[in-house]
Amino acid sequence: MANVMDTLRERGFIKQTVYEDDLYKLLDTEKVSFYIGFDPTADSLHVGHFMQLVAMRRMQEAGHRPIILIGGGTAMIGDPSGRTDMRQMMTKETINHHIECFKRQMARFVSFEGPNAAIIVNNADWLMGLNYIDFLRDIGVHFSVNEMLRAKCFETRLERGLSFLEFNYMLMQGYDFLVLYRKYGCQLELGGDDQWSNILAGANLIRVKEQKPAYAMTFTLLTTSDGRKMGKTQAGAVWLDRDKTSPYDFYQYWRNIADADVNKCLKLLTYLPIGEIDEMTKFEDERMNAAKEVLAYELTKLVHGEEDANLAQSQARAAFSGGAGELPTADVKVDVETIIPVMVAAGICSSNGEARRLIQQGGVLINDDKVTDINAPVKSGDVVHKGKKVHVRINFV
């Protein structure tokens, strides 16, 4: 079996590593326990987690054991990495609910059975009972404030003010790695490249405290060709939970990404061979649409299953061809069956003001007719079109 580092590097995952030659040999000769951390700040994972989920799956398929660390303890503080403001603190009950939601979604990516079965741990189990004085004497003594202040994860927060509460985050994440090393023999932490300073801190802590090797590897962030994080739309994040982002909307997000991003996303997020990906993305014209369809289908199948992927694809093709037979349907209950309240109730627009502006700009159709009247009537069964990408059949209930 090929070394998983070769696979990850070939497909564009790896951004930074430490002691790379030793790590390569370790992954080539041993079955390694590794961990990736997830902060339970919502009740669903989103597109921003995709890289970690796919990498975790590839590592497990290569024979290594995933440890999924849920930051139930660190979420009580909040990670300052890449933030310009302080994260909202959550209750224990909310965090536990989010953890249960994560487990269900992660089961589509990794196996919790077999010789290298994934395990889920919660750092609240060891962080919540810490004695602060003992922690400072045992762990804090190994962290240099000067080096921490130079860390990129604190960069944006220092401009606006970094609380001492948040300043402790690096120590806690480093301590997580040490605990996982002691309890499970975990030798490697993986994560997005914005976590490099925190991950490296944990590997260094193990080397100092245990006098044993530990490793760090970060992945390139999932960004668009112009540097923006993927998974953000005008309506908000693109979620893996079907109740937050429907399979159709999930499919459409990937179907409509920029041509320049298709090759990268296919290599990072799908299992298609590199040569096949390069062949289907070599064009600079409308032929790229076929590659976008493949990307959208493969990712929707991964997250929601083959049946939903087939349905989303047929709905999207019906919308593109002008048909309405398989378009997504919104069940709507409104007092006034006119276009503005219907668009808001159907989730086509987030507010009356947005719907009104779109109508005034000529961006809304009912069936094949452009809407010019903000009080235009809508009947059950009508298809409302918002621009070229959103097409919803209305069903009054």
C-alpha positions in Angstrom: 0.0 0.0 0.0 1.3 3.5 -0.9 2.4 5.8 1.9 -0.6 7.9 2.8 1.7 11.0 2.8 2.3 10.5 -0.9 -1.4 10.3 -1.6 -2.1 13.4 0.5 0.7 15.4 -1.1 -0.2 14.3 -4.7 -3.8 15.6 -4.1 -2.7 18.9 -2.6 -3.5 18.4 1.1 -0.2 18.9 2.9 0.8 22.5 3.8 3.3 22.1 6.7 4.9 19.2 8.6 7.5 18.8 11.3 10.2 16.2 11.2 8.8 15.2 7.9 11.3 12.4 7.0 10.8 10.7 10.3 7.0 11.0 10.0 7.1 9.5 6.5 9.0 6.5 7.7 6.6 6.1 10.7 3.5 6.1 8.5 5.3 3.6 6.1 6.2 1.1 8.8 3.6 1.5 11.6 -0.1 1.9 12.2 -0.3 5.3 13.7 -2.9 6.8 16.0 -3.6 10.4 15.0 -6.1 13.0 16.0 -8.1 15.9 14.6 -9.9 18.3 16.8 -13.4 19.7 16.1 -15.0 22.6 18.1 -18.7 21.9 18.7 -19.7 25.5 18.0 -22.8 24.4 16.0 -25.1 21.4 15.8 -23.7 20.5 12.3 -20.4 20.2 10.5 -20.0 22.4 7.5 -18.0 22.6 4.3 -15.1 24.2 6.2 -14.7 20.8 7.9 -14.5 18.9 4.6 -10.7 18.7 4.4 -10.3 17.2 7.8 -13.1 14.7 7.3 -11.7 13.5 3.9 -8.1 13.4 5.2 -9.3 11.4 8.2 -11.0 8.9 5.9 -7.8 8.6 3.8 -5.7 8.0 6.8 -8.0 5.3 8.2 -8.1 3.6 4.8 -4.3 3.5 4.9 -4.5 1.6 8.2 -4.1 4.3 10.7 -6.4 5.0 13.7 -8.4 8.2 13.9 -9.0 9.8 17.2 -11.8 12.5 16.9 -11.3 15.0 19.6 -14.4 17.1 20.3 -13.5 20.3 22.1 -16.1 20.2 24.7 -13.7 21.8 27.2 -11.9 24.3 24.9 -15.3 25.3 23.5 -16.0 26.8 26.9 -13.3 29.3 26.0 -13.2 29.5 22.2 -10.4 29.3 19.7 -9.0 32.8 18.8 -7.4 31.5 15.6 -8.3 33.7 12.7 -10.8 35.6 14.7 -11.3 39.4 15.1 -13.7 39.0 18.0 -14.2 36.6 20.9 -16.3 33.5 20.3 -19.6 33.2 22.2 -19.3 30.8 25.2 -21.8 27.9 25.3 -23.4 25.8 28.0 -22.4 22.2 28.7 -25.8 21.1 27.6 -25.5 22.8 24.2 -22.0 21.4 23.6 -23.2 17.9 24.4 -26.0 18.2 21.9 -23.6 19.4 19.2 -21.3 16.4 19.9 -24.1 13.9 19.3 -25.0 15.7 16.0 -21.3 15.5 14.9 -21.1 11.7 15.6 -23.9 11.0 13.2 -22.4 13.0 10.4 -18.9 11.7 10.9 -20.1 8.1 10.5 -20.4 8.7 6.8 -16.7 9.4 6.6 -15.0 7.1 9.0 -15.7 3.6 10.4 -16.2 3.1 14.1 -15.6 -0.7 13.8 -12.7 -2.9 12.9 -9.0 -3.1 13.9 -8.4 0.7 13.4 -11.8 1.8 14.4 -12.2 5.6 15.0 -12.9 6.7 18.5 -14.4 9.9 19.8 -13.2 11.7 22.9 -14.2 14.9 24.6 -11.5 17.1 26.1 -13.9 18.2 28.7 -13.2 14.9 30.4 -9.7 16.1 31.4 -9.8 19.9 31.1 -12.9 20.6 33.3 -11.3 19.1 36.4 -7.9 20.7 36.1 -6.3 22.4 39.1 -5.1 25.7 37.6 -2.0 26.0 39.8 -0.9 22.5 39.1 -1.6 23.0 35.3 0.6 26.2 35.2 3.4 24.4 37.1 3.3 21.3 35.0 2.3 22.6 31.6 2.5 26.4 31.5 6.2 26.4 32.4 7.0 24.9 29.0 5.4 27.7 27.0 7.3 30.9 26.1 5.1 34.0 26.1 7.4 35.7 23.6 6.9 32.8 21.1 3.2 32.7 21.7 2.8 36.3 20.9 4.5 35.7 17.6 2.1 32.9 16.7 0.0 33.5 13.7 -3.2 32.2 15.4 -3.1 35.3 17.7 -2.3 37.8 15.0 -5.7 39.2 14.2 -6.8 39.1 17.8 -3.8 41.1 19.1 -4.9 44.0 16.9 -8.3 44.3 18.7 -7.4 42.9 22.1 -6.7 39.3 23.1 -8.2 38.2 26.4 -6.2 36.2 28.9 -9.0 33.6 28.7 -8.3 33.1 25.0 -4.5 33.2 25.5 -4.8 30.0 27.4 -6.2 28.2 24.4 -2.8 27.2 23.0 -1.8 25.6 26.3 -5.0 23.6 26.4 -4.7 22.4 22.9 -1.1 21.4 23.5 -2.2 19.6 26.7 -4.9 17.7 24.7 -2.2 16.2 22.5 -0.1 15.2 25.5 -3.2 13.5 27.1 -4.0 11.6 23.9 -0.4 10.5 23.7 -0.4 9.2 27.2 -3.9 7.5 27.0 -3.9 6.2 23.4 -0.3 6.4 22.1 -1.3 9.2 19.7 1.8 10.5 17.9 0.3 12.8 15.2 -2.1 15.8 15.1 -3.7 16.9 11.9 -5.6 20.1 11.1 -6.1 23.1 9.0 -3.0 25.3 8.4 -4.5 28.1 10.6 -3.9 25.7 13.5 -0.2 25.3 12.8 1.0 27.1 15.9 -1.4 25.2 18.2 -0.6 21.9 16.7 3.1 22.5 16.8 2.8 23.5 20.5 1.4 20.1 21.3 4.0 18.1 19.5 6.8 20.1 21.2 5.1 19.6 24.6 5.2 15.8 24.1 8.9 15.9 23.1 9.7 18.0 26.2 7.6 16.2 28.7 7.9 12.6 27.5 11.2 12.7 25.6 9.4 10.9 22.8 8.7 11.8 19.1 5.5 13.5 18.2 4.4 15.0 14.9 2.3 17.8 13.3 0.8 18.1 9.9 -1.5 20.8 8.5 -3.6 20.9 5.4 -4.1 23.7 3.0 -7.3 25.6 3.7 -10.3 25.1 1.5 -10.4 28.4 -0.2 -11.5 29.8 -3.6 -9.0 30.9 -6.2 -9.3 34.5 -5.0 -8.5 33.5 -1.4 -12.0 33.4 0.3 -13.0 30.5 2.5 -15.2 28.0 0.7 -18.6 27.1 2.1 -19.9 30.6 2.5 -23.0 32.0 0.6 -25.2 35.0 1.0 -27.5 32.8 3.0 -24.7 31.7 5.3 -22.7 28.5 5.7 -23.1 25.4 3.6 -23.9 22.7 6.2 -23.7 18.9 6.1 -27.1 18.7 7.9 -29.9 18.3 5.3 -32.2 20.4 7.5 -29.8 23.4 7.3 -28.7 22.9 3.7 -30.9 20.7 1.6 -29.2 18.1 -0.7 -30.3 20.1 -3.6 -28.8 23.4 -2.3 -25.6 21.5 -1.3 -25.4 20.1 -4.9 -26.0 23.5 -6.4 -23.2 25.1 -4.3 -20.6 22.8 -5.8 -22.2 22.9 -9.3 -21.8 26.7 -9.3 -18.3 27.2 -8.1 -15.8 29.0 -10.2 -14.1 27.1 -13.1 -10.7 27.9 -11.5 -11.6 25.9 -8.3 -12.9 22.7 -9.9 -9.7 20.8 -10.4 -8.5 21.6 -6.8 -11.8 20.5 -5.3 -12.0 17.3 -7.3 -8.5 16.3 -6.1 -9.0 17.3 -2.5 -12.5 16.1 -1.9 -13.3 13.2 -4.2 -11.7 9.8 -4.9 -11.5 10.1 -8.6 -8.1 9.4 -10.2 -5.8 12.3 -10.7 -5.5 11.7 -14.5 -9.2 11.6 -14.9 -9.6 14.8 -13.0 -6.9 16.6 -15.1 -8.5 15.4 -18.3 -12.1 16.6 -17.4 -10.8 20.0 -16.1 -8.4 20.9 -19.0 -11.0 23.2 -20.7 -11.6 26.9 -20.4 -15.1 27.0 -21.8 -18.6 25.6 -21.2 -17.2 22.0 -21.2 -16.1 22.7 -17.5 -19.8 22.3 -16.6 -19.5 18.6 -17.0 -16.7 18.5 -14.4 -18.7 20.7 -12.1 -21.6 18.2 -12.3 -19.2 15.4 -11.4 -17.9 17.3 -8.4 -21.4 18.2 -7.2 -22.6 14.7 -7.6 -19.7 13.0 -5.9 -19.8 15.3 -2.9 -23.5 15.1 -2.5 -23.3 11.3 -2.6 -20.6 11.3 0.0 -22.6 13.5 2.4 -26.2 12.5 1.7 -26.0 9.2 -0.1 -26.6 8.1 -3.7 -30.3 8.5 -3.8 -30.2 12.1 -2.7 -27.4 12.8 -5.1 -29.3 11.3 -8.0 -32.4 13.4 -7.1 -30.4 16.6 -6.7 -28.8 16.1 -10.0 -32.1 15.5 -11.8 -33.6 18.6 -10.1 -30.7 20.7 -11.2 -30.8 19.5 -14.7 -34.6 20.1 -14.8 -34.0 23.7 -13.6 -31.3 24.3 -16.1 -33.4 23.0 -19.0 -36.4 25.0 -17.9 -38.5 22.0 -16.8 -40.3 22.0 -13.5 -41.1 18.3 -13.0 -38.4 17.5 -10.5 -37.6 20.9 -9.1 -37.3 21.3 -5.3 -40.6 22.1 -3.6 -41.2 24.4 -0.7 -44.2 24.0 1.4 -45.4 27.5 2.2 -47.9 28.9 4.6 -48.6 32.6 4.2 -51.5 34.9 4.8 -51.1 36.8 1.5 -50.3 34.7 -1.6 -48.2 37.3 -3.3 -44.6 37.1 -4.5 -42.7 38.8 -1.7 -44.1 36.9 1.3 -44.0 33.7 -0.7 -40.3 34.2 -1.5 -39.4 34.8 2.2 -41.5 31.9 3.5 -40.0 29.6 0.9 -36.5 30.6 1.9 -35.7 32.0 -1.5 -34.9 35.4 0.1 -34.1 36.2 3.7 -36.2 39.3 4.0 -39.0 41.3 2.3 -36.4 44.0 1.4 -34.2 41.5 -0.4 -37.2 40.1 -2.4 -38.4 43.6 -3.3 -34.9 44.6 -4.6 -34.6 41.5 -6.7 -38.0 42.1 -8.3 -37.1 45.7 -9.0 -33.8 44.6 -10.6 -35.6 42.1 -12.8 -34.2 39.0 -11.2 -37.4 37.2 -10.4 -39.7 35.1 -12.6 -42.9 33.2 -11.9 -42.8 30.3 -14.3 -41.6 31.9 -17.5 -42.8 35.5 -16.8 -40.6 38.2 -15.3 -42.1 39.7 -12.2 -42.5 43.5 -12.4 -45.2 43.9 -9.7 -44.2 43.5 -6.1 -47.7 42.3 -5.4 -47.8 39.7 -8.2 -50.0 36.7 -7.2 -48.5 33.2 -6.8 -50.5 30.0 -7.2 -49.7 26.6 -5.7 -47.6 24.8 -8.2 -46.0 27.9 -9.6 -42.2 27.9 -10.0 -40.4 30.9 -8.6 -37.0 31.6 -10.2 -34.4 33.8 -8.4 -31.7 34.6 -11.0 -30.3 31.6 -13.0 -29.5 29.4 -10.0 -32.4 29.2 -7.6 -35.7 27.5 -8.8 -38.4 26.5 -6.3 -41.9 25.1 -6.9 -44.4 26.5 -4.4 -46.8 24.3 -2.6 -49.3 26.1 -0.4 -50.2 24.2 2.8 
